Amino acid sequence: MSDFYQKGEISTLHNLTDRSVEDFEQELTMFAQTRPMSLVLPSLFSELEGPALANIVEELAQVPYLAEIVIGLDRADKEQFEYAKKYFSKLPQRHRILWNDGPRLQALDAELKDKGLSPRELGKGRNVWFCFGYTISSRRAEVVGLHDCDILTYDRKMLARLLYPVANPNFSYVFAKGFYPRINEGRFSGRVTRLLVTPLLRALKKVIGDHDYLTYLDSFRYPLAGEFAMRASVVSDIRIPSDWGLEIGVLSEIRRNYSTKVIAQVDIADNYDHKHQVMSEEDASTGLSRMSIDISKAIYRKLATDGEIFSLEKFRTIKATYYREALDLIENYYNDAMMNGLSVDRHKEEQAVELFAANIMQAGQVFLEHPEEVPFIPSWSRVHAAMPGFLTRLNKAVEEDNES
């Protein structure tokens, strides 16, 4: 259980009491009369074959306040899409599946490519972007939530706590980010947050000095959490990164468009576990190695747009400073774990830091060599300006896929 301590530029909403999910749902059902809510679930077909999503669907089937559930389905052929329709049919709420590999959505994507507006990479960012587009076209929700489909410890109270800050009409928040402890089988998890993001932000502060953006990011207890909620009006104007920098990119976009006074983070779970990515030391194009490069580039890009000037020498200094900060944090994590009867493999922790340090430098080199790189998918407002009526046709395609 956390305390009431507030740190940084954003509001932190804690879990201070054992409030029942039924109590939350009663209030949210009342809020839904004026602020209807929808949920976006980006999913690979393979997740329909695992234990996490089956439990998530069982829990969501009991949620009384959702106006709509939008499922983005990737890597599915026709037979698998038909299976997915049966799989999600147990949801009593209105729900729609975006068959991203189907001929209708592929044809629309081809039109976007002709205009230079299509997502450049396959993956979660593209999936989420199309789901947001459908949510805008559906016009059924004033509040949009999102979480992953690989959460092994999911219960519907997580969703209630996630949506509450944005759904409550007495609150001014337009965006809420979930956070939670990352402890799994008696060990600390969350390596990329603990061993990359936190020490990198501290290193950047030392090298380039105090910076509002770094203070903002450092205010989030778990900036890489895949769970967030926002007002529907926010969705149209944010640009979704297409690479592993999705979560950092969304936080950057929210800060670009809104005051930190209307941004919150909320404690949504005492226990959280999901599918763990491999470190992938030998292949920088996948796993946590790829993630660390994309996240580092996302932070560099944002700092550059705020006027920061980078050079190879500065990246070498950032790498060295990061390495020292990260090693100091390993000591803190080890002591914290020992006091709580948990285990930390210091050798593996230091191996991760060595890999991340190398990737921080590699990300800097890529940033300098390709300054023209634009990883963001255009906002839906831009798509609408360039292709009026596209969202209507997207809505029609999704409806026809789900009805056929």
C-alpha positions in Angstrom: 0.0 0.0 0.0 1.4 3.4 -1.0 1.2 6.6 1.0 -0.2 10.0 0.1 3.2 11.6 -0.9 3.0 13.8 -4.0 6.2 14.3 -6.1 6.8 16.0 -9.4 4.6 18.0 -11.7 1.6 15.7 -12.0 -1.1 14.5 -9.5 -0.6 11.0 -8.0 -3.7 9.2 -7.0 -2.9 6.5 -4.5 -4.5 3.2 -3.4 -4.9 4.1 0.3 -7.9 1.9 1.2 -9.3 -1.4 0.2 -12.3 0.0 -1.6 -14.4 -2.6 -3.3 -14.7 -3.0 -7.0 -18.5 -2.9 -6.7 -18.3 0.6 -5.0 -16.1 1.8 -7.9 -18.5 0.4 -10.5 -21.5 2.0 -8.9 -19.9 5.4 -9.2 -18.6 4.7 -12.7 -22.0 3.6 -13.9 -23.4 7.0 -12.7 -20.5 8.8 -14.4 -21.2 6.9 -17.6 -24.5 8.7 -18.0 -22.6 11.9 -18.9 -19.2 10.5 -19.7 -19.6 7.2 -21.6 -16.5 5.1 -21.6 -14.8 2.8 -24.1 -11.9 0.4 -23.8 -9.2 -0.3 -26.5 -7.5 -3.7 -26.5 -4.6 -4.1 -28.9 -4.0 -7.8 -29.4 -2.1 -10.3 -31.4 -4.0 -13.4 -32.4 -1.5 -15.5 -30.5 -2.8 -13.9 -27.3 -6.2 -15.5 -27.9 -4.5 -18.8 -27.3 -2.9 -17.9 -24.0 -4.3 -17.7 -20.4 -4.0 -14.0 -19.8 -6.6 -12.8 -22.4 -9.1 -15.5 -21.4 -9.2 -14.2 -17.9 -9.3 -10.6 -19.1 -12.4 -11.4 -21.2 -14.1 -13.1 -18.2 -13.4 -10.1 -16.0 -14.6 -7.6 -18.6 -17.8 -9.5 -19.1 -18.8 -8.4 -15.6 -18.1 -4.6 -16.2 -21.4 -2.7 -16.2 -20.4 0.7 -17.3 -18.5 0.4 -20.7 -20.3 1.7 -23.8 -18.0 -0.1 -26.2 -14.9 -2.4 -26.3 -12.7 -2.0 -29.4 -10.3 -4.9 -30.1 -7.4 -4.4 -32.5 -6.5 -7.8 -33.9 -3.1 -8.3 -35.6 -1.5 -11.3 -37.4 -4.8 -13.1 -38.1 -6.0 -14.7 -41.3 -9.7 -15.1 -42.2 -10.2 -18.3 -40.2 -8.5 -16.8 -37.2 -10.6 -13.6 -37.5 -13.8 -15.8 -37.4 -12.5 -17.6 -34.4 -11.8 -14.2 -32.7 -15.4 -13.1 -33.3 -16.6 -16.2 -31.5 -14.0 -15.8 -28.8 -15.1 -12.2 -27.9 -18.8 -13.0 -28.3 -19.1 -13.7 -24.6 -18.7 -9.9 -24.0 -22.2 -8.5 -23.3 -21.1 -5.0 -24.1 -21.1 -3.7 -27.7 -17.7 -4.7 -29.1 -16.0 -4.4 -32.5 -12.9 -6.2 -33.8 -10.5 -4.4 -36.1 -9.2 -7.1 -38.4 -6.1 -5.2 -39.3 -4.9 -7.9 -41.8 -8.2 -8.1 -43.5 -8.8 -6.9 -47.1 -11.1 -4.0 -46.1 -8.6 -2.4 -43.6 -5.7 -3.3 -45.8 -7.3 -1.4 -48.7 -7.8 1.7 -46.5 -4.2 1.4 -45.3 -3.1 1.5 -49.0 -5.0 4.8 -49.4 -3.1 6.2 -46.4 0.2 5.0 -47.9 -0.6 6.9 -51.1 -0.9 10.1 -49.1 2.1 9.4 -46.9 -0.1 9.0 -43.8 0.1 5.3 -43.1 2.0 3.9 -40.1 5.5 3.0 -41.2 5.9 0.0 -38.9 3.8 -3.0 -38.0 3.2 -3.4 -34.2 1.3 -2.1 -31.2 1.6 1.5 -32.2 -0.1 0.9 -35.5 -2.8 -1.3 -33.9 -3.6 1.3 -31.2 -3.7 4.1 -33.9 -6.3 2.3 -36.0 -8.4 1.5 -32.9 -8.3 5.2 -31.9 -9.5 6.1 -35.4 -12.4 3.7 -35.1 -13.2 5.1 -31.6 -13.3 8.6 -32.9 -15.6 7.5 -35.8 -17.9 5.6 -33.4 -18.6 8.6 -31.3 -19.8 6.4 -28.5 -17.4 7.5 -25.7 -16.2 10.6 -23.9 -13.5 8.6 -22.1 -11.2 6.1 -23.8 -9.1 3.6 -21.8 -6.4 1.3 -23.1 -4.5 -1.7 -21.6 -2.6 -4.7 -23.0 -3.9 -8.2 -23.4 -1.1 -10.1 -21.8 -1.8 -9.1 -18.1 -1.7 -12.4 -16.1 -2.9 -10.8 -12.9 -5.8 -8.9 -14.4 -9.0 -8.1 -12.5 -11.7 -5.6 -13.4 -10.8 -3.3 -10.5 -7.7 -2.3 -12.4 -9.9 -0.9 -15.2 -12.2 0.8 -12.7 -9.2 2.6 -11.0 -7.7 3.5 -14.4 -10.8 5.1 -15.8 -12.0 6.8 -12.6 -9.8 10.0 -12.6 -10.8 10.9 -16.2 -14.4 9.7 -15.9 -15.2 11.6 -12.7 -16.9 14.8 -13.8 -15.7 16.5 -10.6 -12.1 16.0 -11.7 -10.3 18.1 -14.3 -8.0 15.4 -15.6 -7.8 14.7 -19.3 -5.2 11.9 -19.0 -4.4 9.3 -16.4 -1.5 6.8 -16.5 -1.6 3.6 -14.5 1.2 2.5 -12.2 1.9 -0.5 -10.0 4.7 -2.5 -8.4 6.6 -4.9 -10.6 7.3 -7.9 -8.4 7.1 -11.4 -10.0 7.8 -14.8 -8.3 9.7 -13.1 -5.5 11.9 -10.9 -7.8 11.9 -7.4 -9.0 10.7 -7.0 -12.6 10.3 -3.8 -14.7 14.0 -3.9 -15.8 13.6 -1.3 -18.6 12.0 1.3 -16.2 14.3 0.5 -13.3 17.6 0.1 -15.1 17.2 2.3 -18.2 14.6 5.0 -17.9 15.2 6.2 -14.4 19.0 6.3 -14.5 19.0 7.8 -18.0 16.7 10.6 -16.9 19.0 11.3 -14.0 22.0 11.2 -16.2 20.5 13.6 -18.7 19.7 16.0 -15.8 23.3 16.0 -14.8 24.6 16.5 -18.3 22.2 19.0 -19.8 20.9 20.5 -16.6 17.3 21.0 -15.2 14.8 20.6 -17.9 11.0 20.7 -17.6 10.5 17.6 -19.9 12.9 15.5 -17.8 11.2 16.6 -14.6 7.9 15.7 -16.1 8.9 12.2 -17.2 10.6 11.6 -13.9 7.3 12.4 -12.1 5.8 9.1 -13.4 6.4 6.1 -11.2 6.1 3.7 -14.1 6.3 5.6 -17.3 6.4 2.5 -19.5 3.1 1.2 -18.2 0.8 0.2 -21.1 -2.4 1.3 -19.2 -3.8 4.8 -19.6 -7.1 6.6 -20.0 -7.9 9.9 -21.7 -10.8 12.1 -22.8 -12.0 11.3 -26.3 -11.2 14.9 -27.3 -7.5 14.1 -26.6 -7.3 11.2 -29.1 -7.7 13.2 -32.3 -4.6 15.4 -31.8 -2.0 13.1 -30.4 0.6 11.4 -32.6 1.2 7.7 -31.8 4.8 6.5 -32.2 5.0 3.4 -34.3 8.0 1.8 -32.5 8.8 0.7 -29.0 8.7 4.3 -27.9 4.9 4.2 -27.8 4.4 4.9 -24.0 7.1 7.6 -23.8 5.8 9.1 -27.0 2.3 9.3 -25.7 3.5 11.0 -22.5 5.4 13.5 -24.6 2.4 14.3 -26.8 0.2 14.8 -23.8 2.7 17.2 -22.3 2.9 19.0 -25.6 -0.8 19.6 -25.8 -1.9 20.0 -22.1 -0.9 21.5 -18.8 0.5 19.1 -16.3 -2.3 20.2 -13.9 -4.7 18.0 -15.9 -2.4 15.0 -16.0 -2.5 12.3 -13.4 -1.0 8.9 -12.5 -3.1 6.4 -10.6 -2.2 3.3 -8.6 -4.3 0.5 -10.3 -2.9 -2.7 -8.8 -1.0 -4.2 -5.9 0.2 -7.1 -8.0 0.9 -7.0 -11.7 2.5 -9.5 -14.0 2.5 -9.9 -17.8 4.5 -11.5 -20.6 8.1 -10.8 -20.2 10.3 -9.8 -23.1 13.7 -11.4 -23.7 16.8 -9.3 -23.3 18.0 -10.2 -26.8 21.7 -9.2 -26.2 22.7 -10.6 -29.6 20.0 -9.0 -31.7 19.3 -5.2 -31.3 16.3 -5.5 -33.6 14.1 -7.3 -31.0 13.4 -7.8 -27.3 14.4 -5.4 -24.6 17.5 -4.4 -26.6 15.3 -2.9 -29.4 13.0 -1.4 -26.8 15.9 0.4 -25.0 17.2 1.9 -28.3 13.7 3.1 -29.3 13.0 4.6 -25.9 16.3 6.4 -25.8 15.7 7.8 -29.2 12.2 9.0 -28.2 13.7 10.9 -25.3 16.5 12.5 -27.4 14.0 13.5 -30.1 11.8 15.3 -27.6 14.7 17.1 -26.0 15.9 18.2 -29.5 12.4 19.7 -30.3 12.8 21.7 -27.1 16.1 23.2 -28.3 18.7 20.8 -26.9 21.7 20.3 -29.1 23.4 16.9 -29.1 26.8 15.7 -30.4 28.7 12.4 -30.3 30.8 13.7 -27.4 27.7 14.6 -25.4 26.3 11.1 -25.9 29.5 9.6 -24.7 29.2 11.7 -21.5 25.5 10.7 -21.2 26.5 7.1 -21.5 29.2 7.3 -18.8 26.9 9.2 -16.4 24.1 6.8 -17.0 26.3 3.8 -16.2 27.3 5.3 -12.8 23.7 6.2 -12.0 22.5 2.8 -12.9 25.1 0.9 -10.8 24.2 3.0 -7.8 20.5 2.2 -8.3 21.3 -1.6 -8.5 22.7 -1.2 -4.9 19.4 0.5 -3.8 17.3 -2.2 -5.5 19.3 -5.0 -3.9 19.0 -3.5 -0.4 15.3 -2.9 -0.9 14.8 -6.5 -2.1 16.7 -8.0 0.8 14.7 -6.1 3.4 11.5 -7.4 1.8 12.6 -11.0 1.5 12.9 -10.7 -2.3 15.8 -11.7 -4.6 17.8 -9.7 -7.1 20.4 -11.3 -9.4 23.0 -8.6 -9.3 25.0 -10.2 -12.1 22.1 -10.1 -14.5 21.2 -6.6 -13.4 24.7 -5.4 -14.2 24.6 -7.3 -17.5 21.4 -5.4 -18.4 22.9 -2.1 -17.5 25.9 -2.9 -19.7 23.6 -3.6 -22.7 21.5 -0.5 -22.0 24.6 1.6 -21.8 25.8 0.4 -25.2 22.3 1.0 -26.6 22.1 4.5 -25.2 25.2 5.3 -27.3 23.8 3.4 -30.4 20.6 5.3 -30.1 22.5 8.6 -30.0 24.5 7.6 -33.1 21.3 6.7 -35.0 19.7 10.0 -33.9 22.7 12.0 -35.3 22.9 10.0 -38.5 19.2 10.2 -39.3 17.9 13.5 -38.0 15.1 13.4 -40.6 13.6 10.3 -39.0 9.9 10.8 -38.1 8.6 7.8 -36.1 5.3 9.3 -35.2 2.1 8.3 -37.0 0.2 11.4 -38.1 -2.6 12.5 -35.8 -6.2 11.7 -36.8 -6.9 15.4 -37.2 -4.3 15.5 -39.9 -5.8 12.5 -41.6 -9.2 14.1 -41.6 -7.8 17.3 -43.1 -6.0 15.4 -45.9 -8.8 12.8 -46.5 -12.2 14.0 -45.4 -14.6 11.1 -45.0 -11.8 8.6 -44.3 -13.0 7.9 -40.7 -16.5 7.3 -41.9 -15.2 4.7 -44.4 -13.0 3.2 -41.6 -16.1 2.8 -39.5 -18.1 1.2 -42.3 -15.3 -1.3 -43.1 -15.1 -2.4 -39.4 -18.9 -2.8 -39.2 -18.9 -4.8 -42.4 -16.1 -7.1 -41.2 -17.9 -7.7 -37.9 -21.3 -8.3 -39.6 -20.1 -10.6 -42.4 
